[in-house]
């Protein structure tokens, strides 16, 4: 029994470090060894301690959810969407509490997570029950499901009866990974977590890797009344997972500043959030204000513009990219989403379309975030008039029979009009040869009227040929010719990007350019040479080697160089304080943009990568850092905060 107690204590300590503090101190193998020892002792003794981590394993399916009445009602929140509504909220507080006009109440501002509210009950320090919010008075008992969640303690220091609540969530990165192998992909994180918790089989909950982030102490049998900051401290002290973002604000102007911070930083979060929660912090003022039938009068949720909406899918069109890959584009009933009217939304490929069970005429769920093209997440409703999306067999642009590779369809014809236009546009882009004023429309005209297909054809254009194009008067012709001539001097990284090598984006092109002294050296490079570079993996290395093994590509490069293109090569990095370090940036930096921080790191000898790997040596973490920070901690990578970074570079830049 002594050894079991010792094992339970140490395993719970390790679990808290991993799941709550995001700071693991032992390897998975060491944890598993101790866990197996505990399971063996429990099996031999037939006894399981109430806070044993073995209780968290998903048990057998239950037949139905039992109803449970909360000790204290769980209220929902009134909502605001404008600063004027927030000012009115404060004015109501001042009037009801008879506060002077110049008095600035103290508020807390936190993320409003978009998941499923869960209430936990503890008696005599032991976890006894988990329920959904339900209607606020009665919820459903989901203890068996919540036992599989590892971000809350089985025992707490408080020995009376306590109810605490939080939001069950599934991280966006976890959802993405789950959907990669799922028979039926989950539409979004909110639906995924609701389905996980309200599933009668706890093993489903366990598989979806649910977390709970806590923010509320709903009831304490000792009668203690806690401010919001005191509630958060109580939760943190007793081992509950609490999000680090909590702003204490004097007056509504400071609240709006904090809300703006939430709106900006949420784009980098790995958790779905749809607003900010504002609460009056003073307990006495809270009691004076009380509650309406639905809401506390001392709290409000500031909601951001919706990033998800449902609408009807009218049709599916197929786009051909520069590699020949076909991407299905959904044509939808116009709908307002995240500040814009949406009429088109993408699907990843034909396999994605099948997995999401998309039908023309169905109601579909669309998500738009970070100002990127909206994506169709899945169908939510079907009608009698719905039709299956037909799988194309031939390219509608050139008639070539399509090739199916895995989940993707490809047009293998390199002369297919949209492929050529996409390649020319990519070549001339700012990240490529930077031919100013060159557009997709220009590429189309050059292809249709002058048979421009290859990159080198651009450098053979004459004034007489360009003058044949509709809309190209003297000034426009001169501008295009001058831009083409100016582009002949090009940075090595831009030249690599311009070639349009599959899987080579701006960052990878830059990494490759910094590794090789000249183009001929890159052409001769072997797969292992490329894999040794920062973020270049096996697949990318293979596509690069294959590209430079193709005589057609080498012939095109020779034509480009003979047309007068001069590649400029950057000098090798100077040694600096970050020499040998491989950085990854995550979260919001207050003193620099990410691009500025990256340039500083590189100027001081370091490298910057986009994702955390075993090669990463430092993660520079700003506010609201997400999954990259989690992975860095799991791998034992050094974490650097912005204050430390500033102190290191302030005298060197």
N, C-alpha and C positions, 0 to 999 in steps of 0.2 A: 504493500500500500504506500509506503514511503517513496519507493521508486516511481510508482504511478503518479503520485502527487508532484514529484520532482519533474517528471517528463511532461505532464500537463502544463505546469508553470512555464517551463522553458520553451515548449512548442507554442504556447499562446504568446509568449514574448516575441518569438521569431515571426509569428503570423502578424502581430501588430506592427512590427518593424516593416514587414513586406507590404501588407494590404492597407494599413492606416497611415504610417509615417513615410511610406515610399522610400525606405532606407534599409534594405536587407543587409544582414550582417553575416549570414551563413549561406552556403551553397544549397541548391535544391537536393543534392545527394545527401548532405548531412541531415537536412530536415527529414527526408524520407527515411533515413536510417533510424532516427529517434522515433518517428511516427510508427514505423513497423514494430519497433520494440514495445511501444505502448499498446498497440493492437494485440500483440501476443500476450502481454500481461493481462489485458482485459478479458481475452478469450479464456485464459487459464483460470482467472479468479471469478469470472462471471459477473464482475462489477465494473460499472462505468461511472466515473466522476461527473458531476453535473456540468462542469465546464470543459470536459474533454473535447479536443478537436475532432475526435472520431464521430461525434454526434452530428457533425456538419455534412456528412456524406448523404447524398440523396437516397431516401428510402423508397419503399414501395408506393405505387400510385394510391391515392385516396379516392373514395367513392364520391365525395361531395364536399363543398366548403361549408363549415358551420358558421353561423352568425355570431358576432361578438359585439357587445355594447361597450364603447369606450368609457373610461372613467370620467374624462372631461371631453366635451365636444371638440372636434377638430374643425375649425372654421376654414372656409375658403377666403380669398382676398378680393376686395374691390379692385378695379383696374383703371389705369390712366394711360394715355398714349401721347399726351402733349405736356409741355411745360406749364401751360395755363391751367390744366387740370391738377398738376402738382401744387401750384400756388394756391388753388382753391382748396386742396386737401389741407394745406398748412393753415389757411385762414379759418377753416372749420375747427381745427384743433385749438387755435388761439381763442376763438369765440366761445367754444364749449368749455374751455378751461379758464376763461377770463384772464388771458395773458395779455400783457401790453404789446402794442404793435411792433415795438423795436426788439421784443424778446425773440431769440433764435433757439428754438427747440433742438435737442440733440437726437439725431437719427442714425440708424445703421443702414447700410446699403450692401446687399448680397446678390449673388447670381440667383435668378429664378430658373431652376433646372426643369427640363421638360421630360418628366418620367412618370413614375407612379408613386404616390404618397404611401408610406408604410409607417405603422405605429408599433413600437415594441414595448412590452410590459415586463418589468422586473419586480420580483418580490424577494425580500431579504437578501438582496444583492445578486440573485440568480435570474437569468433570462427564463421566462415562462411562456411567452406568447408573442406572435407577430400577426398583425391584421392589416387589411387595406383600410383606407379612409372611409370608403363606402359613401354614405350620405352625411358623414360627419358625426353622426350619433351611433350608427351601427355599421360595422364593417364585416369583412369575411376573414375567418381564421386561416392564415396562410403560413402557419408555423413550420410545417414540413418543408415548404418551398424555401422559406427564408433561412432555414438552418443551413442550406448549402452556400449561403453568402458569407464571405469571410471578413467583411469590413466592419463588423461590430463585435463587441465583447460578449462572452457567455456569462461573465460575472462582472459586477461593478462594486465600487466602494460604498455607494449609498445603500443602506440596509433597510430602508423603508420600502414602500411601494412607489414605483416610478413609471411614468409613460414618457417615452421620447419618440419623436418622429423625424423622418427624413425622406429623401427622394431616392427611390430605386432607379438606377440608370444602367445602361449598357454603353460603354465607350464606343465612339464612332469607329476607331481602329479595330476594336474587337468585333463589331458588327460586320465590318468589311471583310475581316479574315473569316468569320463564320460563313458569310455568304459565298466565299470562294468555293466551298465544298458542300454547301447545303443543297438538298434536293429541291427545296423551294425557298428562294431567297426571302429574307425579311425586308419589308418595305422601308421601315425607318426605325430609329432607335427607340422612339416612344412606344410604338406598337410592339416592338421586339421585347421590351422589358415587361409590358403589360401582359403579353402572351406567356412570358416565362414565369412570372409570379402567379398568374391565374390559371396555370396549367395544372391539372390534377396529378401529373407525374413529376415529382421533385427532380428526377434525373434530367428532365428538360431544362429546368431552372439552372441546375448545376452546369450543364453543357453550354449555356449561353453566357456564363461568367458575369453574373449580375453583381453590381456594387450598390451600396447605400451610402449616400452623403447626408449627414445629419445636420439639423439647424434649429430644432425646437425641443424644449423640455415642456411637455404638455401638462404634466401633473407630478407633484411630489407630496407624499402623504404627510410630511412634516409641515405642510402649509407654506413652505418657502415661496416667495414671489421673486423671480429673477428678471433682471433687465436682459435685453438681447445679448449684450456682451457677456454678462454673467452666465447666461444659458450656454453660449458657445464655449466658454471656459469650463463649465461643468461637463459638457460633452467631451471636450478634449481631454480633460483630467481623468475621465472615466474610460478612456480608450476608444471612443467612437471616431469614425472618420469624418472630419470636418474640412470643408474647402477652405483654403488659405485666404481667399478674397473676402475681406470684411472691412468696410470703410466706416469710420465714425465721423459724422458730418454735423456741423452747426448751421442750421438754416437751410432753406430749400435751394439756394444758389449752389451751396457746396454739394447738396444731394444731386443736383443736375450735372455737376462736374463728374461726380462718381458714376452716375448713370452713363454718361458719355464714355467714360473709361471702360465700363462693362460692355457697351456696344462695340467699341473698337477691339477690345481684347478677346471677345467671345469668338471672333473669326479664327483665332488660333487655338481655341479650346478643342479638346478631344471628347467633349461632353456636349450634348444637345441642350441649348439654353434659349429661351424665348423672351427674356426680359430681366428686370432687376426687382428685388423685393426691398421695399423701404419700410422700416419700422421705427416708431417712436421708442427711444431707449429708456426713458424714465418710467419706472414702475408706477409711481403715484399718479402721473398723468394718464397712464394707460387705464388705471382703475377708474379715474374720473370719466374717461371717455366711454369705456365699456364696449358693447357690441350691438350691432343691428341683428335682425333675424338671420342674416347670412354671413356678415363680415365683422371683424374687429374694426372699430372706428380709428384705431391708432396705427393701422398698417395698410399698405397699398402695393399693388404690383404694377410696375411700369412695363408695358408690353411693347416690344419692337414690332416692326412690320413683319408680317408672316413670310416665312421662307418656304412654306409648303402649302399647296392648294390642290383641289381636285378639279378636273375639267374633262370634257369629252374629247377623245382621240378621233379626229376626222379621217386621217390618212397616214400612211408611212411612205416616205420617199427615201431613195437610196443615194448616198453621196459617195463618190470615189475620191480617195486621198492620194497623195503623191506616191505611196508605196503600192497602190492598187487596192488597198483594203476598202471594203464597202461598209459604211456606217449608216444604220437606219436612223432617219430623222422623223420624229413624230410631228404631224401638223395638228394642232389642237384648237379648240374653240378659244378665242382670245380671252385671257383672264389676267387680272392684275396681281402681281406677285413681286414682293421685295422691291417696290418702288418702280416697277416697269410693267408694261403690258406684254404678256408672253403669248406668242402664237406658234412657236416651235420649241421642241424639247428633244434632247438626244437620248438614244439608247446605245449601249457600247458596241454591240455586234449582234449577229443573228442568233447566236447561242443565248445571249442576254435576253433577247426578245422572247425566246421560247421559255426560258426559266421564269420570267416574270409574267408569263401567261397573258401577253398583250394581244388584244383583239381590236380591230377597227370598230369604232362605235361604242367602245367601253368607256366607263369613267375611270380616269387614271390619276394617280397621285404624282405631283410634280414638285421637285425641290430645286430651289435656286439659292446659292450662297456665294459670297465673295465675288459677286459680279460676274460669275462664269455662266456659260450657257446652261439653261435649266436642264435637268435630267428627269426622265420618267422613272419613278421608283417601282411602279407596279400597278396592276388593275385593282380597283376597289369595288366595281359594280359592273355587272354584265346585263345586257338587254336582248330581247328576241331578235333585234336587227343586227347584232354584232357579227362580224365576219373575221375569219382567220387572216393573218397577214401572209400573203403568198411569198414563198421563197423564190427569189429570182434565179434563173438558170443562165441568163446571158446578160452582159453589160448593156444597159439601155443607151449608153453613149456611143459605143463602138460595135456592139453586137457580139463581142468575143465571149465564148463560153467561160463561165466563172469557175474558179477553183476553190474548193472548200478545204481549209486547213484548220483543224480544231473547231473552235466556235466561230471562226471568221470566214467570210467569203472574199475572194480576191479577183480582180480583173488582171490577168497576166500580160495584157497588151501594154508595153511601155509607151506606145504612141497614142494611147487613149487621151482624148482632149483634156478632161479634168485632171488626169495625172500630170500631164505636161504643164498645164497652167499652175497647178499647185507647186510643182518643183521649181518653175521659173520664179514664182512669187516668193517662195522660201529663199531661193538663191539671192534675190535682190533685196530681201528684207534688211532692216536695220541691224539685226544680229548677224546677218550674212555679209554680202558685198556692199550693203548700204547704198543702193542706187536710189537716190532721192526722187520722190514723186512716182516711182514705179508701183503700179497697182495690179490687182487681179484683172481688172478690166483691160489694162495695157497689155498684160500677158496674153489675154484672150484675143485682142486685136492682132498682136504680132504673130500668134499661132495661126489664126484664121486667114490673114491676108498675106503674110510674108513667110509662112512655113517655118517660123522660129520654134525649134524644139529643144536644141541643145543649149547649154549655158554659153558655149563659145560663139553661138550664132549671134548673141547680143553684141559681141565686140566686132562683128563683121557688118553691122548695120551702117548704112550711109544716109546722108541727108535726103537723097533722092528717094530711097526706099521708104523712109519714115514719112515723107511728105505725101505718100499715097494713102496713108491712114486717115480715116474720117476724124475730123476734129483736131488734127495736128497742123496748126498754122506755124509760121516761122518761129515765134517765141517758144511755143511748146516743143517744137522739134529741137531747137537749140538747147532748151533745158534738159531734155532727155539725153541728147548726145553729150552734153557737158557732165551730166550725172554719171553716165556710163564711163566716160574718160576718167573722172575723179575716182571712181571705184577701183581703178586699176592698182592703186596702192592700198593694200588690205592687210589687216592684222592676221596672224596665223590662226588664232582661235576663230575669227570670223570666217576665214576661208574654209576651215574644217566644217563649221556649221552650214555654210552655204552649199556644200556638196550634197547635203540632204541624206547623209548616211543614217540608216534605220537605227533607232534607239539613242542617237547622239544629239542631245539638246545643247542649249547654251552652256550649261554648267560643265557637262562632260567634254564639250569641245574645248573649253578653257583649260580643264584639267589635262587633256591630251596635249594641247599646245605648250603648256608649261613643262611637259615631261620630255618632249623631243626637240632637238636642236633645229631641224628643218624638215621640209615635206618629204624629202627622199628617205630620211631616217624613219619617218612614220610609215611610209609605203613598205619598207623592209621589216617593220616590226612584227614580232610573233605574238601569239595569243598570250603567252605568259608575261611578255613585256607590258602588255596593256592591262592585264589583271593586277599587276603590281601598283597601278595608279589608283589613288583615292577610292572613288565610288564606282570605278569601272568593274563590272561583274563579268562572269563567263559569257553570258548571252551577248552583251554589248561588245566584248572583246572579239567574239566570233564574227559578229556582223561587220566590224571594222576590218578584220583580216580578210573576210570574204569580199568586201567592197574593193580593197586594193589588190585583190588577186584577179579581178575581172579586167581583161585587156581593154574592154570598151571604156571603162571608167578611167584607166590609166591614159588611154588615148585622149580622152576629153580633158584631163588635167594638163597633158602636154600642149594641147591646143590653147587652153587658157593661158598658160605661161608664155607661149610663143606669141600670143596676141598682145603682150605687153604687161600682163599682170605681175606685179612685184609684191611678194609676201614679206611683211616685216615681222621679224622674230624678236620677242621680248628677251631682255637679258635675264640670265638665271637669277633667281631670287637671292637677295642679299641675306647674309646671316642676321638674325635679330633675336629678340627675346622669345619669339614663338617658333624659332627654327626647330623642325622636327615634330611640331605639334599639329595634330589633325583636329580641327574644331568642327563642332556642329552648333548652330544657333537655334534657340527655341524661345517662345514667349515674346512679350512686348518689351523692347528696350526704350527707356525714356530719354537717354542722351544721344542716341544715334539711331538711324534707320538700319535695317539689317544689311543693306548694301554698303553703307558707310562702315559699319563694324567689320564686314568681310574684307573691305579694301584695307582697313587698318591692320587686320590680322595678317593679310598676305604681304603687306609692305614691311611687316616685321618678321617675315620668314615663315609664317604658318600657312597651313592649307585649310580651306573651308569646304565641308561636304554637306550634302542635303539631308542625310539620314545617319542615324547612329548605328555603328557596326563595331566589330571587335578591333578594327583599326583606329577608331576614334580615341583620342587621348584627352580631349577637353570638351565639355558641353557648357556654352555660355548661356545661362538661363535668365531670362527676363521675367516680367510679371505674367502670371497665368500660363506658365509653361505646361505642356501637356504630355502626350505619350512619349515624346523623345526623351523627356526628363525621366520618365518612369523606366524606359529601356536603359538609359545611361546608368541609373542606380542599380538596376538588376545586373548589369555587366560590370559594375564597379568602376565606371569611368569617372574621372575627376569632374566635379561640378564647380563652375566659377560664376559668381554673381556679378551684376553690373558694377557694383561699387569696387570690387577687387579689380575688374577689368580696367575701369577708369584710372585707378591708382597706378596700374602698371604702364598704361600708355600715355598718361597726361603730359609727360615731359618729352615724349618721343614723336608726337604728331604736330 
